[in-house]
Amino acid sequence: MITAMNKPFPILYIAEADAEAAILSSGVLAYLTDSVPNAVITVVGSRASAPLFADLPGLERLIVLEREGRLDWIGLWNQLRGTEWGLIVDQRGSQISGRLRRQKRAVRIAPEPTEDPVHAVVEAARVLQLDETPAPRLFFGEETRAAADALIGPVNGPVLAVGPGVDWIGKRWPAERFAKVAAALLGDGGPLAGGRLLIVGDQADRDAAHTIRFAVHRHRVIEAQGKLTPLQTAAALSRADLYLGADSLWTQLAVAAGVPSVAVFGPSDETRVGPWQGRSVRGPRTLEDFRVIDPGLNQHIQHMMDLPVEPVLQTARDLLAQPRAGTPETETADEHL
């Protein structure tokens, strides 16, 4: 626990370069904003991860480290060395955090190969040796909320969000199966009957979502693919009642937005990156089964064909039947001002 003081308490937070990894660790940064109300925070991230923290309460500086060459790290050190930091939290495990003046330093260390693997959210929380594991959480300012609201419009009923896009074809679940689950949840007699369908992702994901658009009438479809930044997408997702996706950035954004989430998994490890406090659904094969035919997990193979619709649909129904408790509600930055 960090003891709050009256004077400003400078915190340096070095986030992971990978956006998904940075979101998985975001609960640690949210914990600091909650427990140190006088914190003055500088966040270092990559072009992909830094913008996720643009609306963080108490943010003084947001620094983008474009590359990770020696000269880039020296340039970063020159930007940071003038401050005596109250706390440095280094989620990258870099050397720079040890070369800066500070009162306390918490560095993420890669687990030993002999250690039992834990979820990435738990691993991130261990950096601060917290008794409880804070859930991933992002903050949204007025402009971010406004951009999301302008796309979604008034919400007078339930919203199902779907993020079919992935960074590798091996993780892709067929779009027609996403469509069948969406149709069952939003159709007559479904738990989200009459609701709207929010499709999120990059512009490049639009083709993958073509079939999903026809799960409901087009006036009930909200297409956000390529129209919002990742942080704005998270703000839009916070309006949803349920999220359905795969092992992807979009799933982690939904989790950090406080949305009950269901994700399909195959050739990746749900015990490490599955939706925190959500549900992961796997087909008949284990991760090791996939490694037998694809040792590097990088071949152009659509591995997810053996996961049927029924277990995903049932998992979604089960999650919707539970009270929406235990998932921290994502806050706006203004609530901390």
Secondary structure by P-SEA (a helix, b strand, c coil): cccccccbbbbbbbbbccaaaaaaaaaaaaaaaaaccccbbbbbbcccccccccccccccbbbbcccccaaaaaaaaaacccccccbbbbcccccccccccccbbbbbbccccccccccaaaaaaacccccccccbbbbbcaaaaaaaaaaaccccbbbbbbbcccccccccccaaaaaaaaaaaaccccccccbbbbbbcccccccccccccccccccccccccccccaaaaaaaacccccccccccaaaaaaaaacccbbbbbccccccccccccbbbbbccccaaaaaaccccccccccccccccaaaaaaaaaaaaacccccccccccccccc
